[in-house]
Amino acid sequence: MNFTQEDSQKLLTIIKARRDVRGGRFVEKQVEEEKLQKLLQAAIHAPSVGYSQPWEFVIIKNAKIKEAVYNSFVKENEKAKKIFASALYDSLKLEGIKEAPINIAVLYNPPKKPTLGMTSFAKAGEYSVVCAVENMWLMARALNLGMGWVSIVDEATVLKIVKAKEGAKLIAYLCVGYVDYFFDEPELKKLGWEEEKSVESVVREI
């Protein structure tokens, strides 16, 4: 299968338009099952070390489970506020756990046998799951769905809430749903939290 220049440009457009959607942006519209399945199809077709496919996706729609995860966020965010100690941080809405119609806990289940490519680089398995998350994020944007990655939660608490297998790791906690609009630039860039780095500043030849 060969792709055209138009195809590659469209992919780049989707990549540049991807946004981390935070709270206060999700609207009351359910995500169609067909679109949810497309997200999961995109996820499982990510590259994985040794074709290990070490991921697991826990779909959460139950309000009580969302509430339990939200409580973990509140507790962890209080700690973060003390670290950053700024009015800008306090003003940020960093999650949409209860607002988003769908939450997805993305887990890494370590292989039970030696895995090709992990004998020297054990974390390659976890990074494979991150690739699956990125695939989901891009597909979500292509489907005009918002997705937000909530990292301010306690891993052990969330793993217990979602009844993860023994030894599992939480890689991402995602909020998915339709949104009122997408920012033209990343929100933290617009707020001046960090400046965008150029290609030249992060690439070197040796």
N, C-alpha and C positions, 0 to 999 in steps of 0.2 A: 504494500500500500504506500503510495506516494502522496504527499500533501503539497498544496500550493503555497505560494508566497502570501496569498490572501488568508489561508488557514493559519499560517504562523503569525501573521499580524493580528488576527483575531484572538489567538491564544495570548499574545503579549498584552493585548488590550484588556483581556479578562484578568491577567496577572496584575496589571497596574491598577485595575479597578477593585481588586479585592480589599475588603475592609474588615477590621476587628470591630464588630458591632457590640456596643455596650448597652447598659440598661436605659430605659426611657425611650427606646427606639422601636421596640417590637409592637406590632399591632395585633388586634384580636382577629386573627384569621388562621385557620388550621392549615398545616402543611399537608398537601396531598400525599397519599401513600406512594404513588408513583414517583414523586420527587424524592421522598425519603429513600426509596429503593435505589434511585440513581446516585444519591450520596453514598450509599453503602457499596454500590457497585464500583464507584470511583475509588473508594477506600481500599477495597480488597484487591484492586489491580495496581496498587502501589508496589514499587520494588521492595523486596525484603531479602536480607542476607541469607544466603544458602536456601532461598525459596522457603524459608521457615514459616512465613506468614504468622507471626507470633501475636497478632492482635485479637482483641475482643471488643465488641461495641455493645454497651448496655444502653438501650433506649429507655428514657425516663419520661413519662407523661403524668405520673401520679403526683398530685399536689403535696401529699405528706412527705414523700421522698425528696421532692424539690425543697420543701421547707427545712428538712434536716440538713441538706447540703448548704442551703442559704445560711443557716445558723453557724455552720463551720466557717463560711466566708466572713460573717460579721465578727466572729471571734478573731480570726487571723488578720482581718483588716484593721482592727484596733491596734494590733502589734505593728502593722506596717505604718500606720499614721504616726506613731512615735518615732519611727526611723526617718521618714521623710519630713515630718513636721513642717508642712507648708500649707498655705491656704489653697494653692492650686491643687495639691493632692486631695485635700479634704473636699474639694468641689467636684472631683471626678466621680462619675458613676461607672464602677468597674465590673458590674455584672448585670445579667438579666435573667437570673436563675428562675425566679417565679413568674416573670413576664413571658418568657419564651415558651411556646407550646410544646417544644421538644428539647430535652436535655440529653446529651450523649456522653457517657463516661467511656473514655477510650483507654483500654487497659493493655498492658504488656504481660503476656504469660511466658516466662522463661522456658526454653526447651528442656525436655527431660533427657536428652541425649546430645552428644557432641554435634555441633552445627557447623557446616562449611562456612568459613569466613569469620567465625567467632572465637576460634582457638587463641588468637592473639589480641583480638579487639572485641571484648565481651559486650561493650555497649552498642555494638552495631545492631543488635536485636532491638533495643529501645529506639534507636534512630530510625529503624525501618518503620516503626509505628508512627513516628513523627511524619514520615513521608506519606503515610496513609491520611493523616490529619490534613496535610497540605492539599492532597488530592480532593478531599471533602470540601475544603475551603474554596478551592477554585470552582468545583462543580456547583457549590452553593451559590456563588456569585453568578455563574452562568445561568442558573435557574432563578435569578433575582431573589434569592433567599439571603437573609443576614445570618452570619455566624460569628459568635464571640467565644474566645478562649478564656475561661476563668481559671487563673493559676493561684489565686489567693484563697486557697482552701487547705485544710490539713489532709494529707494523703491517707494516713491510716484511718481517719474518720470516714472519709468518702469510700474507701475500699470496704469498710465494714458495712456502710449503708447500702452499697450495691451488691453485697454478698459475693465479693470477688473470690476467686480460687486462691488457695494458699500459695504464697510466693509471688502473686501478681503485683504489678506496679501501676500506679495511676500516671498515665502520660498526659492526658488532657481531659478537661471537663468543658464540654461545648454547649452553647445555647444556640438554638436554631429556630428561625421563624421568619415570617414576612416583616418588613420594616417600613417606616414612613418614608424614608429616603436614605440614600447613600451619600456620604460626604465626598466631595470632589478630591480631597486629599486625606491622608490618615489623620484621625482626630488629634493624636498627640503631637503631630507635626503642626497642625493648625494652632494648637494651644501653646506652642513653643516649648514643649517638654524636652524635645530633642530636635536637632537639625538633621536633615536628610544627608546621608553620605553619598558622594559621587562614586562612580565606578573607579575613577583614577585613584581615589583615596584608599581603596580596599583591595587593589590588585597590584601585584608586583611580579616581576620575572627574575629568575635566578639562573 
